[in-house]
Amino acid sequence: AALRALPLERRAAPLLLLSVAQFRPEKDHALQLKAFAALLRRASASAGDTPPPRLLLVLAGAVRHEQDAARLAALAALATSLGLRHATADGRAVRELLGGGAE
């Protein structure tokens, strides 16, 4: 009887893609966002009747000064324009996301 109560379909944990780099122009985080958006479009298009896998891209890096902060804001705007949901989190939240817990 207990087995009948279990759901037949479970949401799998998202597949995590992690990029760790300072938010500097040479790291080209914008290209990473564009590639990720293209990956999501392809996954949705090829899924057919099966839901596509849940994918999560995490861009983790340091913001050292105003130029880096402006770059991060521009990346957030790009993510929005690409139809990606996004959020900014501190190092503690990233560690928890990766399963390391808070310090």
C-alpha positions, 0 to 999 in steps of 0.5 A, spaced: 500 500 500 505 504 501 508 503 494 502 505 491 502 512 494 509 514 491 508 518 485 510 515 478 514 521 476 519 525 480 522 531 478 529 529 477 534 534 480 537 539 475 543 538 471 548 543 473 553 547 468 558 551 473 562 556 470 567 559 475 571 565 473 571 573 474 566 577 471 572 580 466 571 581 458 576 576 456 571 570 460 566 572 455 560 570 459 555 573 454 557 567 449 556 562 455 549 565 456 547 565 448 550 558 448 546 556 454 539 559 451 541 555 444 542 549 448 535 550 452 531 551 445 534 545 442 533 540 448 525 543 448 525 542 440 527 535 440 524 532 447 517 531 443 512 528 448 518 527 453 519 533 458 526 536 456 531 535 462 532 541 467 538 544 466 541 550 470 547 554 468 551 557 474 556 563 473 560 564 479 565 569 480 568 575 483 565 582 482 571 587 484 569 594 482 564 598 478 566 595 471 565 588 474 558 590 477 556 593 470 558 587 466 554 583 471 548 587 470 549 587 463 549 579 463 543 580 467 539 584 462 542 579 456 539 573 460 532 576 460 533 578 453 534 571 452 528 568 456 533 565 461 530 566 468 536 569 473 538 571 480 544 573 483 546 570 489 552 570 494 558 565 495 554 562 501 548 560 496 552 558 491 555 553 496 549 550 498 546 550 491 552 545 489 551 541 496 557 544 500 552 547 505 553 554 509 560 555 512 
